[in-house]
Amino acid sequence: MKTLAVLGSTGSIGTNTLDVVRRNRHLYQVYSLAAGQNVAVLAEQILEFRPHFVAVAAEASLTPLTDALAAAGLPRAEWPELAWGNAARLTAVRAAEVDTVVSAIVGVPGLEATYEAICLGKRVGLANKEVLVSGGAVVMEAVRRHGTELLPIDSEHNGAHQCLRAGNREQVTKLILTASGGPFRNTPKEQLAFVTPEQALNHPTWKMGNRITIDSATLMNKGFEVIEACWLFDFAPSQVDVVVHPQSSVHAMIEYSDGSVIAQVCATDMRMPIQYALTWPDRAEAPVPKIDWSRPRTMEFFPPDFDKFPLLKLAYQCQEAGGSATCTLNAADEIAVEWFLQGRIGFTAIYDIVQETLERLAPTTPRTIGDILETDRESRALARKLAAARSSSPVTA
Ligand SMILES: NC(=O)c1ccc[n+]([C@@H]2O[C@H](COP(=O)([O-])OP(=O)(O)OC[C@H]3O[C@@H](n4cnc5c(N)ncnc54)[C@H](OP(=O)(O)O)[C@@H]3O)[C@@H](O)[C@H]2O)c1
């Protein structure tokens, strides 16, 4: 029986994680949950999974949460301990009972608790890619120092993890990550400046949170995945290729020195990689549709268009540069995506803001989580200024 802390329990990965738990009660129990502000979903999760400890992002969410628990008729004696903020997220992973942490908070708010879990040697199922994009060097040093099992949940990295089991790491020549190409794969470059948030949120194959969906439309998400893969599997950026595969059935491929390529293929359902991160090195039946190979199917592969999606190229350059560049890349992108979703800047301004933030901020070499958070703060502040300057010119077709 594994005892879980689920960080980001109310999100897309978090709810899928709890569905895996729901279907395997004999294998998993939930000790703690951490979420942002979706109190309604969190209250339902408390009623169903009966965690001992629950963290919300802000103090203001505590009263609505206790109101929801009272309204649901849960006797006070059966309420979990409730707390808020970063300290509460740390408590959620520290409990001695917790042996496995699913890290699925979006963005840097998940960094410290994930790092803490790593330092405590708990198994970490990592969905939150910003942890490695922002702080790869510091985080991976802790993974090595504490011998932590860090299992990727991101489907491409999870696929790569599976393919790497087919041979010796020294005989690997290349990792190939697939990308669906996003909703604008066939949209002419000149029209991208005028696409709306609604169009960008319409992802062709995956149902995910808003930030990662926009990042998929710009291919920034694929750039983050290149960075994440470099850290997870110790690759140079030049050893990681991206290929557009609109069917999203092949998640990743590993090329070995003899030219043999091992691919990981499965349905597009995040419960498979989530479950793999929990059961590894074993496998178990997953609630995921099996591919029917008796029916004709087409799998296409195209090179990515770096000119149309320049954030992908920028990700490679930032990983090559090292230091604080990828932390700034993530922070500036998060701000730009936020402003785009609010309709305050156009789609192509996301790249402009990120690129200019990188250009204007002096690079540093973060050595601690505190250094990373400082770079993150500075990058956001500058990106916000740049976004504000751009939002004064309205986006019109
Ligand atoms: N969805 C996917 O298929 C997928 C695939 C690969 C990787 N990922 C990665 O997994 C992470 C989560 O993605 P998602 O799609 O599940 O995102 P999501 O649906 O937006 O969920 C994000 C979760 O983080 C919580 N959260 C946000 N801010 C927080 C804060 N300050 N403190 C505590 N919790 C906070 C949210 O809580 P509230 O909703 O309660 O505010 C929610 O539970 C991201 O890093 C993403 O890149 C996702």
The ligand as a Gaussian input file, in Angstrom:
#p B3LYP/6-31G(d) Opt

LIG

0 1
 N       -2.678000      18.145000     -17.846000
 C       -1.807000      17.370000     -18.459000
 O       -2.186000      16.489000     -19.243000
 C       -0.332000      17.542000     -18.204000
 C        0.563000      16.745000     -18.916000
 C        1.914000      16.869000     -18.628000
 C        2.369000      17.770000     -17.685000
 N        1.482000      18.551000     -17.037000
 C        1.998000      19.513000     -16.046000
 O        1.391000      19.240000     -14.796000
 C        1.185000      20.451000     -14.059000
 C       -0.303000      20.579000     -13.756000
 O       -0.998000      20.679000     -14.978000
 P       -2.574000      20.614000     -15.047000
 O       -2.918000      20.529000     -16.488000
 O       -3.084000      19.575000     -14.099000
 O       -2.935000      22.068000     -14.502000
 P       -4.316000      22.592000     -13.908000
 O       -5.437000      21.739000     -14.371000
 O       -4.349000      24.046000     -14.171000
 O       -4.138000      22.330000     -12.327000
 C       -3.191000      23.026000     -11.585000
 C       -3.266000      22.641000     -10.135000
 O       -2.355000      23.473000      -9.400000
 C       -3.084000      24.104000      -8.336000
 N       -2.476000      25.382000      -8.019000
 C       -2.340000      26.462000      -8.835000
 N       -1.729000      27.456000      -8.164000
 C       -1.470000      26.991000      -6.917000
 C       -0.877000      27.549000      -5.760000
 N       -0.413000      28.812000      -5.729000
 N       -0.795000      26.778000      -4.655000
 C       -1.266000      25.514000      -4.651000
 N       -1.845000      24.936000      -5.716000
 C       -1.950000      25.665000      -6.821000
 C       -4.481000      24.232000      -8.872000
 O       -5.387000      24.459000      -7.802000
 P       -6.850000      25.148000      -8.007000
 O       -7.387000      24.642000      -9.296000
 O       -7.568000      24.613000      -6.801000
 O       -6.671000      26.613000      -7.966000
 C       -4.642000      22.869000      -9.513000
 O       -4.881000      21.895000      -8.523000
 C        1.713000      21.567000     -14.961000
 O        3.028000      21.848000     -14.600000
 C        1.684000      20.963000     -16.364000
 O        2.655000      21.527000     -17.214000
 C        0.152000      18.453000     -17.263000

